[in-house]
Amino acid sequence: MKPSPASKQQAKSLQGHLQNRGWVKGKNIALNNRVIRNIVTTYPHKFISGQFGYKLVSECSVEELTRGANDHRSRAMVLLKKAKIWDESANEKLHPYKFVNPV
């Protein structure tokens, strides 16, 4: 089940935890990790997540934003490959006697 979008109040709370602090690990933010991820998902124009934690987009360098975009793009490609495999498996189960051309 997909969570409902984070509220503006939650975004302001996260902003307060990140303001002028650089990269901050989730464990150092007084919010639940699921809540933090939901806020970042709802407000990608305000927050970035990466291997170093969370940061305000407005405080990121061009290099940090580019690295974040590339990391997320790479993860998305991995997820798309998995989804394709699972779609093919489902198709084989639905149509076990049809030839499926793997592309």
Phi, psi and chi 1 to 4 in degrees:
 res  aa     phi    psi   chi1   chi2   chi3   chi4
   1 MET       -  129.9 -175.1  170.6  156.7      -
   2 LYS   -79.1  131.3 -171.8  175.0  177.3 -177.9
   3 PRO   -70.1  155.9   24.0  -30.0      -      -
   4 SER   -71.6  155.0   57.3      -      -      -
   5 PRO   -58.2  147.2  -22.0   31.6      -      -
   6 ALA   -67.5  151.6      -      -      -      -
   7 SER   -84.3  163.4   68.7      -      -      -
   8 LYS   -62.7  -34.5  -71.8 -178.1 -178.6 -179.6
   9 GLN   -63.9  -42.1 -177.1  178.7    2.5      -
  10 GLN   -63.7  -40.7  -71.6  174.1  -46.8      -
  11 ALA   -63.4  -40.9      -      -      -      -
  12 LYS   -65.2  -35.9  -74.7 -175.7 -179.9 -173.5
  13 SER   -63.8  -47.3  175.4      -      -      -
  14 LEU   -63.6  -40.0 -179.6   57.4      -      -
  15 GLN   -58.3  -41.4 -176.7  173.9   -1.7      -
  16 GLY   -61.9  -35.1      -      -      -      -
  17 HIS   -73.7  -24.9  -71.8  -73.1      -      -
  18 LEU  -101.5  -21.3  -60.7  178.2      -      -
  19 GLN   -51.8  121.9 -165.5   81.5   42.8      -
  20 ASN    58.8   29.1  -60.4  -43.9      -      -
  21 ARG  -118.8    1.8  -68.0 -175.1   59.7 -155.4
  22 GLY    68.9 -145.2      -      -      -      -
  23 TRP   -78.6  131.0  -71.4   97.4      -      -
  24 VAL  -126.4  127.0 -179.3      -      -      -
  25 LYS   -68.9  148.5  -68.3  -78.7 -172.9 -172.2
  26 GLY   -56.4  -36.1      -      -      -      -
  27 LYS   -67.3  -15.6   65.5 -177.8  178.8 -178.6
  28 ASN   -98.9   10.4  -62.9  -34.4      -      -
  29 ILE  -113.7  131.8  -60.3  171.5      -      -
  30 ALA   -79.9   47.5      -      -      -      -
  31 LEU  -137.2  152.4  -65.2  170.0      -      -
  32 ASN   -62.7  139.7  177.6  -66.1      -      -
  33 ASN   -57.1  -38.0  -83.1  -26.8      -      -
  34 ARG   -64.7  -38.7  -74.9 -175.2 -176.7 -179.3
  35 VAL   -64.6  -44.3  171.3      -      -      -
  36 ILE   -59.9  -48.2  -64.2  169.6      -      -
  37 ARG   -61.2  -38.2  -73.1 -167.6  -56.4  -90.9
  38 ASN   -65.3  -40.6 -170.2   27.7      -      -
  39 ILE   -62.8  -46.9  -64.2  167.3      -      -
  40 VAL   -63.3  -36.5  172.8      -      -      -
  41 THR   -68.9  -39.8  -61.3      -      -      -
  42 THR   -72.9  -33.3  -55.7      -      -      -
  43 TYR  -124.2   63.1  -62.3   95.3      -      -
  44 PRO   -67.0  -18.6   25.2  -33.0      -      -
  45 HIS   -78.7  -10.5   57.8  -72.9      -      -
  46 LYS  -109.6  -31.8  -68.4 -173.3  178.5 -129.7
  47 PHE  -129.2  147.2  -52.4  101.7      -      -
  48 ILE  -125.5  145.7 -171.7  169.7      -      -
  49 SER  -120.8  150.4   61.5      -      -      -
  50 GLY  -166.2 -170.6      -      -      -      -
  51 GLN   -64.9  -18.7   70.4 -176.8   79.6      -
  52 PHE   -94.4   -3.8  -57.9  114.2      -      -
  53 GLY   122.6 -133.1      -      -      -      -
  54 TYR  -126.1  150.6  -60.0   93.5      -      -
  55 LYS  -154.4  155.7 -170.5  171.9 -178.5  177.6
  56 LEU   -75.4  134.0  -67.3  171.7      -      -
  57 VAL   -58.2  -39.1  167.7      -      -      -
  58 SER   -63.5  -18.4   61.4      -      -      -
  59 GLU  -104.6    3.1  -64.2  179.1    1.6      -
  60 CYS   -85.8  147.9  -74.1      -      -      -
  61 SER   -79.9  167.7   66.9      -      -      -
  62 VAL   -59.3  -40.7  170.5      -      -      -
  63 GLU   -63.1  -41.6  -69.4   80.0   14.5      -
  64 GLU   -64.5  -42.3  -70.7  171.0  -39.9      -
  65 LEU   -66.3  -41.4  -68.3  168.3      -      -
  66 THR   -64.8  -43.7  -58.5      -      -      -
  67 ARG   -62.0  -43.0 -175.5 -178.2  -30.9  116.2
  68 GLY   -61.9  -44.0      -      -      -      -
  69 ALA   -62.9  -43.5      -      -      -      -
  70 ASN   -65.5  -41.6  -71.9  -22.1      -      -
  71 ASP   -61.9  -45.5  -71.2  -11.5      -      -
  72 HIS   -68.0  -37.4  -80.5   73.7      -      -
  73 ARG   -62.6  -42.5 -166.9  174.3  -65.6  108.9
  74 SER   -63.2  -44.1  176.5      -      -      -
  75 ARG   -63.3  -38.0  -79.6 -170.7 -113.4  150.4
  76 ALA   -63.8  -38.7      -      -      -      -
  77 MET   -64.1  -40.5  -65.9  -59.7  -67.1      -
  78 VAL   -62.3  -44.7  168.7      -      -      -
  79 LEU   -64.3  -38.7  -67.6  173.2      -      -
  80 LEU   -64.3  -38.1  -75.3  170.8      -      -
  81 LYS   -63.7  -42.3  -73.8  177.9 -175.4  176.5
  82 LYS   -62.0  -45.3  -74.9 -177.6 -172.8  178.9
  83 ALA   -60.3  -39.9      -      -      -      -
  84 LYS   -63.7  -42.8 -177.6  179.7  179.2 -163.9
  85 ILE   -61.8  -44.6  -70.4  167.2      -      -
  86 TRP   -67.6  -37.4  -63.7  -25.9      -      -
  87 ASP   -61.7  -43.7  -78.9  -19.3      -      -
  88 GLU   -63.9  -40.1  -71.0  169.9   -6.2      -
  89 SER   -64.0  -41.6  -65.6      -      -      -
  90 ALA   -64.2  -41.2      -      -      -      -
  91 ASN   -63.1  -40.6 -170.0   43.1      -      -
  92 GLU   -64.0  -36.6  -72.2  172.4    9.8      -
  93 LYS   -71.6  -35.5  -72.5  179.5 -178.1 -104.1
  94 LEU   -73.2  -34.9  -74.8  170.9      -      -
  95 HIS  -130.9   69.1  -50.2  -73.5      -      -
  96 PRO   -65.4  -20.2   22.2  -29.5      -      -
  97 TYR  -105.2    4.0  -59.6  108.4      -      -
  98 LYS   -95.5  144.4  -78.1 -169.6  173.0 -178.5
  99 PHE   -76.4  127.0  173.4   76.1      -      -
 100 VAL  -110.5  121.3  179.0      -      -      -
 101 ASN   -81.8  106.7 -174.3   11.0      -      -
 102 PRO   -71.9  125.8   23.7  -28.1      -      -
 103 VAL  -112.3      -  178.2      -      -      -
